[in-house]
Amino acid sequence: MPTIIHARYAIRAGVAVDDLAVCVDGESIVDAGTLTELVDRYPEADRAGGDDCILVPAFTNAHDHGRALGTLALGIPDNFLEIWLSQLARLPAIPPYLAALHTGLQLLGSGVTAVAHSHNPISWSDLPAELPETVRGYADAGIRVALHPPIVDQNQLVYAERERFLQRLPAELRETIADEDDIGLSADDYFAILDDLYDSVHDSERHRINIQVSPAGGQWCSDALIMRACEWARDRQTRAQMHMLETRYQQIYAHRTWRRSFIRHLEHIGALGDWLTLAHMIWVEDEDIDLLADRGVGVAHNISSNLRLRSGIAPIAKMVAAGVPVGIGLDGHTLDDDMDFTRELRLAWTIGNQSGMASTDLSAETAWRMGTDIAAAITFGADAPLGTLDVGNLADLVLLDWDAIRGQWAPADGPSREQLSAFLLRRAKREHVRHVMVGGEWVLRDGAHARVDLQDVEREIWERLQFAADTAPAKLEAHLRDFYRRWDDEESLMPRR
C-alpha cells in the first residue's frame, strides 16, 4: 500500500516550499506534488504527516566513529587532538555490535538515516570479527552505513622525529611504551579483509551497506598505502575517506616533509579525485581550495569536534563558494554529547559565517544541503539516490514538529517562506524529530524507535563495559605538549589562510 506523506512546509534542496507531498511505495519515492494531486492519483493510499509537521530529507552523518558513548563520559577529557588520541587506549571496550546499534539508534533519533563509520578497532587482530558485528549493529538499528575501516603504517606516536621524542622521555616511561608504529596488521591483510567484506555485503543499489577504504590520515600513512587505497576504491567504484589537516601540526608536518602543502602532495602522487572524502580540513591553505574543487574531492566538516579538541575553524564558506562539496559529520564528538544533528548544522552555519564585511557568506539553504544531499553524495557517491525528496530517490525522510519549533513567539502564520530555512535551522532540535523513515519503513514513530528499545541497549552497554587498566600513553600529556610546542616556532614559515 503506498503512503502519502505531507506537511505544512517542506525543505527541498535547502529551500522551503509550500504544500509539497510525496508518495512512497516500497523503498522509494514514486510521486510528488500537492496533497490534493496525490490524493486524486492514489485515493487508497495511507496518509502520514499533517499541517503540524515539516517534511525534510533525512540527514547523512558524513563522518563518525560509532563509539556509542562520548569519550568524556568514559573518562577521556577533551584536549588537543595529538594528546587526546594518545589517551584513547584507555577507553573501555564496548562490543562492536552494541556500539553500532546504539550509535544507529541515537542518530535515527536525530533524523539521521545514513552514517559514514570510521571504525576504531578494539583490537587490530580482531578486526575481521569486529567489522561484520558493526555492520549487523547498524542494520538492526535500521540505518544505512558506509563502513571504512582505517589502516595506518607510520607515525602513530608522533608525526616525526620519533627517536628524538623517545630520548626526551624519562627512562621508566620510555621502556613501557610499545612500538606504536606496529599495529600487527599488514596492508595485505587489511585489503584481504576489505575484499571479503566488499564481496559479501557491499550494496551499490539500495545503499544499505557500502564498504569503503580509509587510510586513516596523511601523516599516519605512507604514500604507497594511500595510493593502494585510492586504487582499491577506484577499481571497485566505491569511495575512500581520510582524516586530513585536522591540526596545525599536521600542516607543519607536510611542509617539513615535502616542502609543500598536504593537498599539493596528494595531487603530486595522484591521490585526489571524486572518489575521495577528506575529514576535517581545518588547515587547508587558500591556494589549494580551487584544486580540491577541480578534482571533485569531498570534505566532511566536523565543527563540534574541531572546537572541543581545540583544532581550529575550517574555512567552509570559502570551500563552498569555490565549489568544493562539503558535508556535515558529527565525529562522535558533538558539542553537548547528544548527537543532535540539527544543532551541528546550526553551529556549522553560524560559525561558518565569519566576521568582516568582505567574508564569504554561508546561506541557510546551503547549510541544509550540507546535511542532506551533499553529505549523502560525499558519503555514498554523487549518483546515490539519497538526500532529496525527488521522485525515484530512496524514501529516507523526516517529519519535524512544526508547532514545537515555531513556538509562541512566532507570528501565527509562521515566518515568510523566504525566511523559513533560516528559521528552522536556528530553532530545530533533536527533540523536534517526530517520525523518521528509512527506505519506506518508519523506524521512528512519535519519537520512539520502532525496531529496538533504546533503554534496553543502554542497559546492556553499561553492564558489559570493560575498562582498561591504566596505560603509559595516559602519562604522555606533558611530553607530547612540549614536543609539539617546539613546532609552533615554525609558524612563521607556514602559509596563512
C-alpha positions in Angstrom: 0.0 0.0 0.0 1.5 3.4 -1.0 1.8 6.1 1.6 1.3 9.8 1.0 3.4 12.0 3.3 2.6 15.7 3.6 3.3 18.6 5.8 2.7 22.4 6.3 6.1 23.1 4.6 8.9 21.0 3.2 12.6 21.6 2.6 13.6 20.8 -0.9 17.2 21.3 -2.0 17.6 23.5 1.1 14.7 25.8 0.1 11.3 25.9 1.9 8.3 25.1 -0.3 4.5 25.1 0.4 2.2 22.1 0.1 4.6 19.5 -1.1 3.6 15.9 -0.6 5.4 12.8 -1.6 4.1 9.3 -2.3 6.2 6.4 -1.1 5.7 2.8 -2.4 8.2 0.1 -1.4 11.5 1.7 -0.7 11.3 4.7 -3.0 9.5 8.0 -3.6 7.3 7.3 -6.6 5.5 10.6 -7.0 5.4 14.2 -5.7 3.0 17.1 -5.9 0.4 18.9 -3.9 -1.6 16.9 -1.4 -4.7 17.3 -3.5 -2.9 16.0 -6.6 -1.6 12.9 -4.9 -4.9 12.0 -3.1 -6.5 12.2 -6.5 -3.9 9.9 -8.0 -3.7 7.5 -5.1 -7.1 7.5 -3.4 -6.4 4.3 -1.4 -3.1 5.3 -0.1 -2.3 5.6 3.6 -1.6 9.1 4.9 1.1 10.4 7.3 2.1 13.9 8.4 -0.1 17.0 8.6 -0.1 20.8 8.9 1.7 20.5 12.3 4.7 19.0 10.6 7.7 20.0 8.5 8.9 17.5 5.9 12.7 17.3 5.3 15.0 14.9 3.6 16.8 12.7 6.1 20.3 13.7 7.2 23.5 11.9 6.4 26.3 12.0 9.0 29.3 12.3 6.8 32.0 11.3 9.3 31.7 9.4 12.6 33.4 6.7 14.7 30.4 4.9 16.2 31.7 4.8 19.8 28.2 4.6 21.2 29.1 6.9 24.1 31.1 10.2 24.3 34.8 9.9 25.3 34.3 12.4 28.1 31.7 10.2 29.8 34.1 7.3 29.5 36.9 9.1 31.3 38.9 10.7 28.4 38.6 14.6 28.7 38.8 16.9 25.7 42.3 18.0 24.9 44.5 18.8 21.9 44.0 16.1 19.3 47.5 14.8 19.5 47.2 14.4 23.3 43.6 13.2 23.2 44.4 10.4 20.7 47.2 9.1 22.9 44.7 8.6 25.6 42.1 6.7 23.7 43.7 3.4 24.5 42.1 3.8 28.0 38.6 3.8 26.6 36.5 1.0 27.9 35.7 -1.6 25.3 32.1 -1.7 24.1 31.2 -4.8 22.0 31.2 -3.6 18.3 27.6 -4.8 17.7 26.2 -2.8 20.7 28.3 0.2 19.8 27.0 0.3 16.3 23.4 -0.5 17.4 23.4 2.3 20.0 25.0 4.8 17.6 22.5 4.0 14.9 19.6 4.4 17.3 21.0 7.8 18.6 21.4 9.0 15.0 17.9 8.0 13.9 16.5 9.9 16.9 18.2 13.0 15.4 16.8 12.5 11.9 20.0 10.8 10.5 19.4 7.8 8.3 22.9 7.2 7.0 26.4 7.4 8.5 30.0 7.2 7.4 31.6 5.0 10.0 35.3 5.2 10.6 35.9 2.1 12.7 38.1 2.3 15.8 39.3 -1.3 16.4 39.2 -2.7 19.9 42.0 -5.0 18.7 43.6 -4.9 15.3 43.9 -8.7 15.4 40.2 -9.0 15.9 39.3 -6.6 13.1 37.9 -9.4 10.8 35.4 -10.3 13.6 34.6 -6.7 14.6 33.6 -5.4 11.2 30.7 -7.8 10.5 29.4 -7.2 14.0 29.5 -3.4 13.4 27.5 -3.9 10.1 25.0 -6.0 11.9 24.5 -3.4 14.6 23.7 -0.6 12.2 21.5 -3.0 10.2 19.5 -3.9 13.2 19.1 -0.3 14.1 17.7 0.3 10.6 20.3 2.9 9.5 22.5 2.9 6.3 26.2 2.7 6.8 29.3 3.5 4.7 31.9 1.4 6.5 35.5 2.4 6.1 37.9 0.6 8.4 41.2 2.5 9.0 44.7 1.4 8.2 47.9 3.1 9.3 51.6 2.2 8.8 53.7 5.1 10.3 53.9 7.9 12.8 51.4 6.8 15.4 53.3 8.0 18.4 54.3 11.4 17.0 54.2 12.8 13.4 58.0 12.9 13.0 61.3 12.7 15.0 60.1 9.7 16.9 63.5 8.8 18.2 64.2 12.3 19.4 60.8 12.3 21.2 61.6 8.9 22.9 65.0 10.0 24.0 63.5 13.0 25.8 61.2 10.8 27.9 62.0 9.6 31.4 63.6 6.1 31.1 60.9 4.3 33.0 58.2 5.8 30.7 60.2 5.1 27.6 60.6 1.5 28.5 56.8 1.0 28.9 55.8 2.3 25.5 55.2 -0.4 23.0 56.2 0.0 19.4 53.5 2.5 18.4 54.1 2.1 14.7 53.4 -1.7 14.6 49.7 -2.4 14.7 50.2 -6.1 13.8 48.1 -5.8 10.7 49.8 -5.7 7.3 48.5 -3.9 4.3 47.9 -7.2 2.6 45.9 -8.5 5.5 43.9 -5.3 5.6 42.9 -5.3 2.0 42.1 -9.0 2.2 39.6 -8.1 5.0 38.1 -5.4 2.8 37.8 -7.7 -0.2 35.9 -10.2 1.9 33.5 -7.6 3.2 33.0 -6.0 -0.2 32.2 -9.3 -1.8 29.8 -10.3 0.9 27.8 -7.2 1.9 28.6 -4.2 -0.3 25.3 -2.9 -1.7 25.6 -0.3 -4.5 21.9 -0.2 -5.4 19.9 0.0 -2.2 22.9 1.5 -0.3 22.1 -0.2 3.0 25.8 -1.1 3.4 28.8 0.4 1.5 32.3 -0.9 2.0 34.9 1.7 1.6 38.6 2.2 2.4 40.3 4.6 4.8 44.0 5.3 5.0 43.5 6.9 8.4 45.4 10.2 7.8 48.1 11.6 5.6 50.7 11.8 8.4 49.9 8.2 9.5 50.1 6.6 6.1 52.9 6.1 3.6 52.3 7.3 0.0 52.3 3.7 -1.1 49.5 2.8 1.3 47.4 5.9 0.3 47.8 5.1 -3.4 46.9 1.5 -2.9 43.7 2.6 -1.0 42.8 5.0 -3.8 43.3 2.3 -6.4 41.2 -0.1 -4.4 38.3 2.4 -4.2 38.5 3.3 -7.9 38.7 -0.3 -9.1 35.5 -1.2 -7.1 33.7 2.1 -7.8 33.4 2.9 -4.1 34.9 5.6 -2.0 37.9 6.4 0.2 37.8 8.6 3.3 40.8 10.0 5.1 41.4 12.4 8.1 43.3 15.4 6.8 44.7 18.7 8.1 42.8 18.5 11.4 45.5 20.4 13.3 48.2 23.0 12.6 50.8 20.4 13.4 49.6 18.2 10.5 50.1 21.2 8.2 53.6 21.8 9.6 54.4 18.1 9.1 53.6 18.3 5.4 55.8 21.3 4.8 58.6 19.8 6.9 58.4 16.5 5.0 57.8 17.6 1.3 58.2 21.4 1.3 54.7 21.7 0.0 51.2 21.6 1.4 49.4 18.3 2.1 46.9 18.8 -0.7 49.7 19.6 -3.2 51.5 16.4 -2.1 48.3 14.3 -2.6 48.0 15.8 -6.0 51.6 15.1 -6.7 51.2 11.4 -6.0 47.8 11.1 -7.8 45.6 10.7 -4.8 43.0 13.4 -5.4 39.7 12.5 -7.1 36.0 12.5 -6.8 36.2 9.1 -5.0 37.8 10.8 -2.0 36.4 12.5 1.0 38.7 14.3 3.4 37.5 14.8 7.0 38.2 18.0 9.0 40.3 20.1 6.6 40.7 22.9 9.1 44.2 23.9 8.0 43.7 23.7 4.2 45.5 26.5 2.5 43.6 29.0 0.4 45.5 28.3 -2.8 44.6 24.6 -2.5 40.8 25.1 -2.3 40.3 25.5 -6.1 42.4 22.4 -6.6 40.0 20.4 -4.4 37.0 21.7 -6.3 38.6 20.9 -9.7 39.3 17.3 -8.6 35.8 16.8 -7.0 37.2 16.0 -3.6 34.6 16.0 -0.8 35.1 17.5 2.6 33.4 16.2 5.8 33.2 19.2 8.2 33.0 18.4 12.0 32.6 21.7 13.8 31.8 20.4 17.3 34.7 18.1 17.4 37.1 20.7 15.9 36.0 23.1 18.7 36.2 20.6 21.5 39.7 19.4 20.5 40.9 23.0 20.0 41.9 22.3 16.4 40.5 25.4 14.8 37.8 26.5 12.4 37.7 25.2 8.9 37.1 27.8 6.1 33.9 26.1 4.9 32.3 29.2 3.3 35.4 29.6 1.1 35.3 25.9 0.2 31.6 26.0 -0.7 32.0 29.2 -2.7 34.8 27.5 -4.7 32.6 24.5 -5.5 34.0 22.0 -3.0 31.3 19.6 -1.9 31.2 20.0 1.9 29.0 17.7 4.1 28.5 17.7 7.9 29.7 15.0 10.2 29.3 14.6 14.0 32.6 12.7 14.5 31.0 11.1 17.6 32.0 14.2 19.5 29.2 16.7 19.4 29.2 19.9 21.5 26.7 18.6 24.1 27.5 14.8 23.7 23.9 14.4 22.4 24.3 13.6 18.7 22.0 16.4 17.8 22.4 16.8 14.0 20.3 19.9 13.7 22.4 21.6 16.3 25.5 20.6 14.3 24.0 22.2 11.2 23.2 25.3 13.2 26.7 25.5 14.7 28.4 25.0 11.3 26.2 27.6 9.7 26.7 30.2 12.5 30.5 29.8 12.8 30.9 29.3 9.1 29.8 32.9 8.6 33.0 34.6 9.7 33.5 38.3 10.7 34.3 41.0 8.3 32.2 42.5 5.5 34.5 41.0 2.9 34.0 37.5 4.3 32.2 34.8 2.2 28.6 34.2 3.2 27.2 30.7 4.0 23.4 30.6 3.5 20.9 28.7 5.5 19.9 26.9 2.3 23.4 25.7 1.7 23.7 24.6 5.4 20.6 22.4 4.9 22.2 20.8 1.8 25.4 20.2 3.7 23.4 17.9 6.0 21.3 16.2 3.3 22.1 15.8 -0.4 25.8 17.0 -0.3 26.5 14.9 2.7 24.9 11.9 1.0 27.0 12.5 -2.1 30.3 12.6 -0.4 29.4 9.6 1.7 27.8 7.2 -0.9 28.7 8.9 -4.2 27.1 11.6 -6.3 24.8 9.0 -8.0 23.4 7.6 -4.8 19.6 8.3 -4.7 19.6 9.8 -1.3 19.4 13.2 0.3 16.4 14.8 -1.5 12.7 14.4 -1.8 12.9 13.8 -5.6 10.9 11.1 -7.3 13.0 8.0 -7.8 15.1 8.5 -4.7 15.1 6.1 -1.8 12.4 7.2 0.7 14.6 8.5 3.6 12.7 11.4 5.2 11.9 13.1 8.5 8.8 14.8 9.9 9.6 17.6 12.4 7.2 19.0 14.9 6.3 22.4 13.4 4.3 23.6 16.3 7.1 23.0 18.8 9.7 24.6 16.5 7.6 27.6 15.8 6.8 28.3 19.5 4.7 31.0 20.9 6.8 33.9 19.8 6.5 33.4 16.0 3.6 35.0 14.1 0.6 32.9 13.9 1.1 32.0 10.3 4.9 31.4 10.8 7.8 33.2 9.1 7.7 34.0 5.4 8.8 31.2 3.1 11.9 33.2 2.3 12.9 33.1 5.9 11.7 29.6 6.7 15.0 27.7 6.0 16.9 30.0 8.4 14.1 30.0 11.0 14.1 26.2 11.0 17.9 26.0 11.1 18.0 28.4 14.0 15.4 26.6 16.1 15.2 22.9 15.3 16.5 20.4 17.8 16.6 16.6 18.0 13.6 16.6 20.3 11.6 18.0 17.4 12.1 14.9 15.3 8.8 13.1 15.4 8.9 10.4 12.6 11.8 9.0 10.6 11.5 6.8 7.5 14.4 4.7 6.0 13.7 3.1 2.7 10.0 3.3 3.1 10.0 1.9 6.7 9.0 4.0 9.6 11.9 3.3 12.0 10.9 6.2 14.4 7.3 6.9 15.3 6.3 9.7 17.6 9.9 9.8 18.8 10.1 6.1 19.7 12.2 3.5 18.0 10.1 1.0 16.1 12.7 -1.8 16.0 14.7 -1.8 19.2 14.2 -0.4 22.7 17.0 2.1 23.2 16.9 1.8 27.0 17.5 -2.0 26.8 20.5 -1.4 24.6 21.9 1.2 27.0 21.5 -1.1 30.0 23.3 -3.8 28.2 26.2 -1.5 27.3 26.7 -0.4 30.9 26.6 -4.0 32.0 29.3 -5.0 29.5 31.7 -2.1 29.7 35.3 -3.3 30.0 37.6 -0.7 31.5 41.2 -1.0 30.5 44.0 -0.8 33.0 46.0 2.4 33.2 48.4 2.6 30.3 51.6 4.5 29.6 50.1 6.9 27.0 48.0 8.4 29.7 51.2 9.8 31.2 52.5 11.3 28.0 50.5 14.5 28.0 53.1 16.9 29.2 55.8 15.4 27.0 53.6 15.5 23.9 52.6 19.1 24.6 56.3 20.1 25.0 57.2 18.2 21.8 54.6 20.0 19.6 55.1 23.3 21.3 58.5 23.4 19.7 56.8 23.1 16.3 55.0 26.3 16.9 58.3 28.1 16.3 57.9 27.2 12.7 54.6 29.0 12.4 56.3 31.9 10.6 57.3 29.5 7.8 53.7 28.4 7.2 51.3 30.0 4.6 48.5 31.9 6.0 44.9 31.1 5.2 
